[in-house]
């Protein structure tokens, strides 16, 4: 790994760590940090870390077992592409005013997969992540996309 990428990843980790530290008493900041951590875990190809961010009862459109679908999808993608990049031009998170432990994040996402410098695959999605809070941690309860 090139030194500049290592510094970038360390800097990114520090930003997420600081966001998480500042977010202990602020549910919205904690939600934003969890969404950022979800993206970072996918880009780092850390299946276990992504699965840790999923609620035990996680569901996904069109699949019976959401956690199994997520694991199989990640393994397939991570084996196929050397690098995975997620571009998020915009993301909006909303806390549920009626149920304080529920929230949703909507985003435009472009998923890039590459073996070398140039992407071999680029897919664009509009995603919705529904979140539930367990203690102070936000977990993804449902994923849908168009």
matplotlib code that plots the C-alpha trace (Angstrom):
import matplotlib.pyplot as plt

x = [0.0, 1.4, 2.2, -0.3, -3.1, -2.1, -2.1, -5.5, -7.0, -5.5, -6.9, -10.3, -10.2, -9.4, -12.3, -14.7, -13.3, -13.7, -17.2, -18.1, -16.6, -18.5, -21.7, -22.1, -24.9, -26.1, -28.2, -28.0, -24.2, -24.0, -26.3, -24.1, -21.0, -22.6, -23.5, -19.9, -18.5, -20.8, -19.4, -15.8, -16.2, -17.5, -14.6, -12.1, -13.7, -14.2, -17.1, -17.1, -17.2, -20.1, -22.0, -21.4, -23.3, -26.3, -29.1, -29.6, -33.0, -31.6, -33.8, -33.2, -35.6, -36.0, -34.2, -35.4, -32.3, -30.8, -27.6, -26.8, -27.6, -25.3, -22.4, -22.7, -23.0, -19.9, -17.8, -18.7, -17.9, -14.7, -13.4, -14.1, -12.6, -9.3, -10.7, -14.2, -15.1, -18.4, -19.1, -21.9, -22.8, -25.5, -26.8, -29.6, -30.4, -33.6, -34.4, -38.0, -39.7, -42.2, -39.8, -36.4, -34.6, -35.5, -34.0, -33.5, -30.7, -31.4, -28.5, -27.4, -24.6, -22.3, -20.5, -17.2, -15.3, -11.7, -8.9, -6.4, -6.6, -9.7, -13.1, -14.4, -17.8, -19.9, -23.5, -25.7, -28.3, -30.7, -30.5, -32.5, -31.0, -33.4, -31.7, -32.5, -30.6, -29.3, -28.0, -25.9, -25.1, -27.1, -27.6, -29.0, -32.4, -33.4, -31.9, -33.8, -32.7, -33.9]
y = [0.0, 3.4, 5.8, 8.4, 5.9, 4.7, 8.3, 8.9, 5.8, 6.7, 10.2, 8.8, 6.5, 9.4, 11.4, 8.6, 8.0, 11.7, 11.7, 8.7, 10.2, 13.5, 11.5, 9.7, 11.9, 13.1, 10.5, 12.3, 12.6, 8.9, 8.1, 10.1, 8.4, 4.9, 5.7, 6.8, 3.7, 1.5, 3.1, 2.9, -0.8, -1.7, 0.2, -1.5, -4.9, -5.8, -8.2, -8.8, -5.1, -4.6, -7.5, -6.0, -2.9, -5.0, -5.6, -9.3, -9.1, -7.2, -7.5, -6.6, -6.4, -9.6, -11.9, -14.2, -14.0, -10.5, -11.2, -14.2, -12.2, -9.4, -11.8, -13.6, -10.3, -8.8, -12.0, -12.2, -8.5, -8.4, -11.5, -10.1, -6.6, -5.6, -2.2, -1.1, 2.6, 4.1, 7.6, 9.3, 12.6, 13.2, 11.5, 12.6, 11.0, 11.6, 10.6, 9.3, 11.9, 9.3, 6.6, 7.9, 4.7, 4.6, 6.5, 6.3, 7.4, 8.0, 8.4, 8.5, 5.9, 4.9, 1.6, 1.2, -2.0, -2.2, -4.6, -1.9, 1.9, 2.2, 0.9, -2.2, -1.8, 1.2, 1.0, 3.8, 3.3, 5.3, 3.5, 3.7, 2.3, 2.0, 2.0, 0.9, 1.9, -0.8, 1.1, 3.9, 2.0, 2.4, -0.9, -1.2, -3.0, -2.8, -2.0, -1.1, 0.4, 1.5]
z = [0.0, -1.0, 1.9, 0.8, 0.8, 4.2, 5.5, 3.9, 5.6, 8.9, 8.6, 7.6, 10.6, 12.9, 11.4, 12.1, 15.5, 16.4, 15.0, 17.0, 20.2, 19.7, 18.9, 22.2, 23.4, 19.9, 18.1, 14.8, 14.9, 15.9, 13.0, 10.5, 12.0, 11.6, 7.9, 7.3, 9.0, 6.9, 3.7, 5.0, 6.0, 2.5, 0.8, 3.1, 2.1, 5.7, 5.6, 9.4, 10.2, 7.8, 9.3, 12.8, 11.6, 10.5, 13.0, 13.8, 12.1, 9.0, 5.9, 2.3, -0.6, -2.5, -0.1, 2.7, 4.8, 4.7, 6.6, 4.4, 1.3, 2.5, 3.3, -0.1, -2.0, -0.3, -0.7, -4.4, -5.0, -2.9, -4.7, -8.1, -7.6, -6.2, -5.2, -4.3, -4.3, -3.2, -4.4, -2.5, -4.1, -1.5, 1.7, 4.0, 7.3, 9.3, 12.9, 13.4, 15.5, 16.8, 17.6, 18.9, 18.2, 14.5, 11.6, 7.9, 5.5, 1.8, -0.6, -4.2, -4.6, -7.4, -6.8, -8.6, -8.9, -10.3, -10.8, -11.8, -12.0, -14.1, -13.0, -14.7, -13.2, -12.3, -11.0, -9.8, -7.1, -4.9, -1.6, 1.6, 4.9, 7.8, 11.2, 14.7, 17.8, 20.2, 23.2, 21.6, 18.4, 15.2, 13.3, 9.7, 10.0, 6.3, 2.9, -0.2, -3.5, -6.9]

ax = plt.figure().add_subplot(projection="3d")
ax.plot(x, y, z, "-o")
ax.set_aspect("equal")
plt.show()
